[in-house]
Amino acid sequence: MEGHHTETLPKHVAIIMDGNNRWATENGLPGVDGHKKGVERAREAVEYAVKRGLSTLTLFAFSSENWGRSSEEVNLLMKLLHSALQEEVPNLIKNSVQLSFIGDLSQFDQDLIEQMKKSEQLTSCKGRDKNLDLVVAASYGGRWDIVNAINEIKNQETDILVTEENFSSFLSTSAFEDPDLCIRTGNEIRVSNFLLWQMAYSELYFPDILWPDFDDDKFESALMEYAKRSRRFGDKSNFQL
């Protein structure tokens, strides 16, 4: 949109995509239709992030807690992830969007793991301009990420002094800046074990809608809400009444 200063936009937006099942129920549809609509909205969100010039978009696709859902729903989500990867990779390549997965991927079946790795390789923007980093959190939990980082540090042969800065380098998101803005749909006001370390100073935004209703206008509203906020990172010198 014209007239907006890019410096007021977040560079990295993280989204907790919640509410697919409730959307399906409210619309008298089977749960699979809610998840399919959710995949469509994720595609639109990626395209809008490119259009608005964001650097990174992280989508919380499947949490470590989601394994506790019924085996029927888990299998459905795995099939959707499988088909979404096949369908979306050509679009990602065309739009110069580089895909990365974070999470305990060893939990997935071998075919899906291979497909994830292949998708990362196919969308790699090495040697060409990149429009967006798309980070998909799958079988991801914030506490898992922190514990995993601690174990990585313990496995180092040298006794390094752990600082906030170098601790971040052991997290699964080490290649990316921390999120400036986290959006959570689904009418829940919590972060649900998502990017716990990384979101220490993120702005949080909870639109009163379910994920399948999150269109470009809703995304723009979130960006405009972010632009209005004053981020001080705990610095009192920036405090204004």
Secondary structure in CASP SS format (residue, H / E / C, confidence):
PFRMAT SS
TARGET T0000
AUTHOR 0000-0000-0000
METHOD secondary structure of the structure
MODEL  1
M C 1.00
E C 1.00
G C 1.00
H C 1.00
H C 1.00
T H 1.00
E H 1.00
T H 1.00
L C 1.00
P C 1.00
K C 1.00
H E 1.00
V E 1.00
A E 1.00
I E 1.00
I E 1.00
M C 1.00
D C 1.00
G C 1.00
N H 1.00
N H 1.00
R H 1.00
W H 1.00
A H 1.00
T H 1.00
E H 1.00
N C 1.00
G C 1.00
L C 1.00
P C 1.00
G H 1.00
V H 1.00
D H 1.00
G H 1.00
H H 1.00
K H 1.00
K H 1.00
G H 1.00
V H 1.00
E H 1.00
R H 1.00
A H 1.00
R H 1.00
E H 1.00
A H 1.00
V H 1.00
E H 1.00
Y H 1.00
A H 1.00
V H 1.00
K H 1.00
R C 1.00
G C 1.00
L C 1.00
S C 1.00
T E 1.00
L E 1.00
T E 1.00
L E 1.00
F E 1.00
A E 1.00
F E 1.00
S E 1.00
S H 1.00
E H 1.00
N H 1.00
W H 1.00
G H 1.00
R C 1.00
S C 1.00
S H 1.00
E H 1.00
E H 1.00
V H 1.00
N H 1.00
L H 1.00
L H 1.00
M H 1.00
K H 1.00
L H 1.00
L H 1.00
H H 1.00
S H 1.00
A H 1.00
L H 1.00
Q H 1.00
E H 1.00
E H 1.00
V H 1.00
P H 1.00
N H 1.00
L H 1.00
I H 1.00
K H 1.00
N C 1.00
S C 1.00
V E 1.00
Q E 1.00
L E 1.00
S E 1.00
F E 1.00
I E 1.00
G C 1.00
D C 1.00
L H 1.00
S H 1.00
Q H 1.00
F C 1.00
D C 1.00
Q H 1.00
D H 1.00
L H 1.00
I H 1.00
E H 1.00
Q H 1.00
M H 1.00
K H 1.00
K H 1.00
S H 1.00
E H 1.00
Q H 1.00
L H 1.00
T C 1.00
S C 1.00
C C 1.00
K C 1.00
G C 1.00
R C 1.00
D C 1.00
K C 1.00
N C 1.00
L E 1.00
D E 1.00
L E 1.00
V E 1.00
V E 1.00
A E 1.00
A E 1.00
S E 1.00
Y E 1.00
G C 1.00
G H 1.00
R H 1.00
W H 1.00
D H 1.00
I H 1.00
V H 1.00
N H 1.00
A H 1.00
I H 1.00
N H 1.00
E H 1.00
I H 1.00
K H 1.00
N C 1.00
Q C 1.00
E C 1.00
T C 1.00
D C 1.00
I C 1.00
L C 1.00
V C 1.00
T C 1.00
E H 1.00
E H 1.00
N H 1.00
F H 1.00
S H 1.00
S C 1.00
F C 1.00
L C 1.00
S C 1.00
T C 1.00
S C 1.00
A C 1.00
F C 1.00
E C 1.00
D C 1.00
P C 1.00
D C 1.00
L E 1.00
C E 1.00
I E 1.00
R E 1.00
T C 1.00
G C 1.00
N C 1.00
E C 1.00
I C 1.00
R C 1.00
V C 1.00
S C 1.00
N C 1.00
F C 1.00
L C 1.00
L C 1.00
W C 1.00
Q C 1.00
M C 1.00
A C 1.00
Y C 1.00
S C 1.00
E E 1.00
L E 1.00
Y E 1.00
F C 1.00
P C 1.00
D C 1.00
I C 1.00
L C 1.00
W H 1.00
P H 1.00
D H 1.00
F C 1.00
D C 1.00
D H 1.00
D H 1.00
K H 1.00
F H 1.00
E H 1.00
S H 1.00
A H 1.00
L H 1.00
M H 1.00
E H 1.00
Y H 1.00
A H 1.00
K H 1.00
R C 1.00
S C 1.00
R C 1.00
R C 1.00
F C 1.00
G C 1.00
D C 1.00
K H 1.00
S H 1.00
N H 1.00
F C 1.00
Q C 1.00
L C 1.00
END
